[in-house]
Amino acid sequence: MLKPITLGIYSFIIMAGGVFGFVKAHSLPSLIMSSVFGILLALCALGMLKKVRYSFVAAQILTSVLFGFFTYRYFLKMQFMPAGMIALLSLATLAVLSTKKQSELKHTN
């Protein structure tokens, strides 16, 4: 249950960041891309709740793309806000998505 909730919060932050970027810097690409990624991530979170088979993998791929993009932007400008913060949030979300429950781990005897 933690993974879909974390992904839902992350998708909201991505969408809010795009709106903030549009309001502050009149960046239409920021608004469009954050809306696309935010909606796709929210759909993945809903898919995880409904146990849709590929929503988990799609969420990891989308989050990895965002992590790569914002890490690149951070090293390009060397400013923590907003690129560094979103890169760290993406990494934390990937960490949560990559964890397995104790019951999912294989026990070797």
C-alpha positions in Angstrom: 0.0 0.0 0.0 3.0 2.3 0.6 4.1 2.2 -3.1 0.9 3.6 -4.7 0.6 6.3 -2.0 4.2 7.3 -2.5 3.8 7.4 -6.3 0.6 9.4 -5.9 2.3 12.0 -3.8 5.2 12.1 -6.2 2.9 12.6 -9.2 1.2 15.5 -7.4 4.6 17.1 -6.7 5.6 16.7 -10.4 2.4 18.3 -11.6 2.6 21.1 -9.0 6.2 21.8 -10.0 5.2 22.2 -13.6 2.4 24.7 -12.7 4.9 26.6 -10.5 7.4 26.7 -13.3 4.7 28.0 -15.7 3.6 30.7 -13.3 7.1 31.8 -12.3 8.9 31.6 -15.6 6.1 31.3 -18.2 7.5 27.9 -19.2 4.9 26.1 -21.3 7.2 23.0 -21.9 7.4 22.7 -18.1 3.7 22.7 -17.8 3.1 20.3 -20.6 5.7 17.7 -19.6 4.8 17.8 -15.9 1.2 17.3 -16.8 2.0 14.4 -19.0 4.4 12.7 -16.5 2.1 13.5 -13.5 -1.0 12.0 -15.1 0.9 8.9 -16.3 2.4 8.4 -12.8 -1.0 8.9 -11.2 -2.5 6.3 -13.6 0.4 3.9 -12.6 -0.5 4.5 -8.9 -4.1 3.6 -9.6 -3.0 0.6 -11.6 -0.9 -0.5 -8.6 -3.9 -0.3 -6.4 -5.9 -2.4 -8.9 -3.0 -4.8 -9.3 -2.6 -4.1 -13.0 0.4 -6.1 -14.2 2.6 -3.5 -16.0 1.8 -0.4 -13.9 4.7 -1.1 -11.5 7.3 -1.4 -14.3 5.9 1.7 -16.1 6.2 3.7 -12.9 9.8 2.7 -12.5 10.6 3.6 -16.1 8.9 7.0 -15.8 10.5 7.8 -12.5 13.9 6.8 -13.9 13.5 9.1 -16.9 12.6 12.0 -14.5 15.6 11.1 -12.3 17.9 11.2 -15.3 16.5 14.4 -16.7 16.6 16.3 -13.4 20.1 15.0 -12.5 21.3 16.3 -15.9 19.6 19.7 -15.2 21.2 19.8 -11.8 24.7 19.2 -13.1 24.1 21.7 -15.9 23.3 24.6 -13.7 24.6 23.4 -10.3 21.5 24.8 -8.5 19.7 22.6 -6.0 16.3 24.1 -6.5 14.4 22.8 -8.3 16.4 20.2 -10.3 18.4 18.8 -7.4 15.4 18.5 -5.2 13.3 16.7 -7.8 16.2 14.4 -8.6 16.5 13.4 -4.9 12.7 12.9 -4.7 12.9 10.8 -7.9 15.6 8.7 -6.3 13.7 8.3 -3.1 10.6 7.2 -5.1 12.7 4.7 -7.0 14.0 3.3 -3.7 10.4 2.9 -2.4 9.3 1.3 -5.7 12.3 -1.1 -5.6 11.8 -2.5 -2.1 10.2 -5.9 -1.7 7.9 -7.1 1.0 9.3 -9.8 3.3 6.9 -12.2 1.8 8.2 -11.5 -1.7 11.8 -12.4 -0.8 12.9 -15.9 -1.8 14.0 -18.0 1.2 16.7 -20.5 0.5 17.0 -23.4 2.8 
